[in-house]
Amino acid sequence: MADRSEKFRMRLEQRKAEMERKKEERITQNESRGAIELFNKEFATEKQEIERLVEKSLEISKSDLLAHFDALALSMQKLKKHLSDSASFLPEFGIKTAQTQLDALDLVIREKRDVLMPKKKFAFKSRKKEAEKPVENEKTEKEEIQEEAACSVILLGSDDARILKFHNRDGETLTLEADDVSGKEVDLSQLNGCVVKIFGTPMAIRMHHISNSKVFSGPVATSVFLDNCTACSFVLACQQLRIHTTTDSRFFIHVSSRAIIEDCSQVGFAPYNWDYSGIERHFQECGLPSLNSEGNHWDCVDDFNWLSSSERSPNWYIVSQDKKTIKL
């Protein structure tokens, strides 16, 4: 009799436990469903706002276009982070759908920027020959091109006098002084084995196809964007840092927002460590937190190819203490 009573009591407890488990599952499912619905609503609203701003790009004056597209990039960064933070409760199909929409919107923004802010090709002016001058005093076309190429700064276009460019250099030390870069955008591309030193406060920096090089920059007023870089070291201070398709490189950074990497591998991060006369004043001028403040998020990195919120992406790492210095 006692055994039957004990078995009956155990069955009741098991049934009660099973009912509690199912109840918790229903609550969890409802909470998850509510979280998914909230995400979808917020994501759609934020995406529509970005699309609205993209459509307004045609109404923006040329002088304000750079700031406009920087603001769009920041909005995209926040939206992508929202997706990354929500990956733990979103279904796989929902994540892929949102990522596809983000990729499409990224493409629309890039195309719009290329149309409204095209990169003008630099062309050497043909030299007019003057018959009255002795031939021996005239420079050959080859000499003139070599002399032009030796210039450290190339200005792009008339309205683009605010864009400074180093292009197609190998094994050179390239320098931009503070007076040169103030309020201007710097464009670096096709550099190999170079050392680049940018003093002062450029408005923005773009880098493409850099290899085996070192880039040092003073504080950047807005953003730094780079892609297709290999085996490089970058010392950068900026509001926003975006790194695409880059491998085997180190970043010594001072940033006021989380750095973003995409399609990258073996990229290391450490605190900004460049110093030169007047650098503190330059930080104040561009509105970045001072070097001694706690406003540096050098070790906060979002990898858009790694949506797990519980584990850090294997595509980036913290530079070890013995390698946190970089020599010019």
GIJO-V730557 format. One record per pair of residues at least 24 apart in sequence whose ideal C-beta (glycine too) atoms are under 8 Angstrom apart, sorted by the first residue. I is the first residue (numbers start at 1). J is the second residue. If there is no record, write none. Layout:
# GIJO-V730557
i:I j:J
i:I j:J
This chain:
# GIJO-V730557
i:32 j:89
i:35 j:86
i:35 j:89
i:36 j:89
i:36 j:90
i:36 j:91
i:36 j:94
i:39 j:82
i:39 j:86
i:39 j:89
i:39 j:90
i:40 j:94
i:42 j:82
i:43 j:79
i:43 j:82
i:43 j:83
i:43 j:98
i:46 j:75
i:46 j:78
i:46 j:79
i:46 j:82
i:47 j:79
i:47 j:101
i:47 j:105
i:49 j:75
i:50 j:75
i:50 j:76
i:50 j:79
i:50 j:105
i:50 j:109
i:51 j:105
i:51 j:108
i:54 j:105
i:54 j:108
i:54 j:109
i:54 j:112
i:57 j:112
i:57 j:116
i:58 j:116
i:60 j:116
i:62 j:159
i:65 j:116
i:65 j:117
i:66 j:117
i:66 j:185
i:66 j:203
i:66 j:204
i:66 j:222
i:67 j:222
i:69 j:109
i:69 j:113
i:69 j:117
i:70 j:204
i:70 j:222
i:70 j:223
i:70 j:240
i:72 j:109
i:73 j:109
i:73 j:223
i:73 j:225
i:73 j:240
i:73 j:242
i:74 j:223
i:74 j:240
i:74 j:257
i:76 j:102
i:76 j:105
i:76 j:106
i:76 j:109
i:77 j:240
i:77 j:242
i:77 j:257
i:77 j:258
i:77 j:260
i:77 j:302
i:80 j:260
i:80 j:302
i:80 j:304
i:81 j:258
i:81 j:302
i:83 j:307
i:84 j:302
i:84 j:304
i:84 j:307
i:84 j:309
i:85 j:309
i:87 j:307
i:87 j:308
i:87 j:309
i:88 j:309
i:88 j:310
i:95 j:307
i:119 j:156
i:119 j:187
i:120 j:156
i:120 j:157
i:120 j:160
i:122 j:154
i:122 j:156
i:122 j:165
i:122 j:167
i:124 j:148
i:152 j:176
i:153 j:180
i:156 j:187
i:162 j:203
i:163 j:187
i:164 j:202
i:165 j:189
i:166 j:191
i:166 j:194
i:166 j:196
i:169 j:194
i:170 j:194
i:173 j:197
i:175 j:199
i:176 j:200
i:176 j:202
i:178 j:218
i:178 j:278
i:178 j:282
i:181 j:218
i:183 j:221
i:186 j:217
i:188 j:215
i:195 j:328
i:197 j:328
i:199 j:276
i:199 j:278
i:200 j:282
i:201 j:282
i:201 j:285
i:201 j:286
i:205 j:236
i:205 j:238
i:214 j:326
i:214 j:328
i:216 j:274
i:216 j:328
i:217 j:274
i:218 j:274
i:218 j:276
i:218 j:279
i:218 j:282
i:219 j:254
i:219 j:279
i:219 j:282
i:219 j:283
i:219 j:285
i:219 j:286
i:219 j:288
i:220 j:286
i:221 j:286
i:221 j:287
i:233 j:326
i:235 j:272
i:235 j:273
i:235 j:274
i:235 j:326
i:236 j:272
i:237 j:272
i:237 j:283
i:237 j:288
i:238 j:288
i:239 j:287
i:239 j:288
i:243 j:267
i:250 j:319
i:250 j:323
i:250 j:326
i:252 j:298
i:252 j:319
i:252 j:324
i:252 j:326
i:253 j:296
i:253 j:298
i:254 j:288
i:254 j:289
i:254 j:291
i:254 j:296
i:254 j:298
i:255 j:296
i:255 j:297
i:255 j:298
i:256 j:288
i:256 j:289
i:256 j:295
i:256 j:296
i:256 j:297
i:257 j:297
i:258 j:297
i:258 j:300
i:258 j:301
i:258 j:302
i:259 j:297
i:259 j:298
i:259 j:300
i:259 j:301
i:259 j:302
i:260 j:301
i:260 j:302
i:260 j:304
i:261 j:301
i:261 j:302
i:261 j:303
i:261 j:304
i:261 j:305
i:261 j:313
i:261 j:315
i:261 j:316
i:262 j:303
i:262 j:304
i:262 j:305
i:263 j:305
i:264 j:303
i:264 j:305
i:264 j:315
i:264 j:316
i:265 j:315
i:266 j:315
i:266 j:317
i:267 j:315
i:267 j:316
i:267 j:317
i:268 j:316
i:268 j:317
i:268 j:318
i:268 j:319
i:268 j:323
i:269 j:298
i:269 j:299
i:269 j:301
i:269 j:316
i:269 j:317
i:269 j:318
i:269 j:319
i:270 j:298
i:270 j:318
i:270 j:319
i:270 j:323
i:270 j:324
i:271 j:296
i:271 j:298
i:271 j:324
i:272 j:296
i:272 j:298
i:273 j:324
i:273 j:325
i:273 j:326
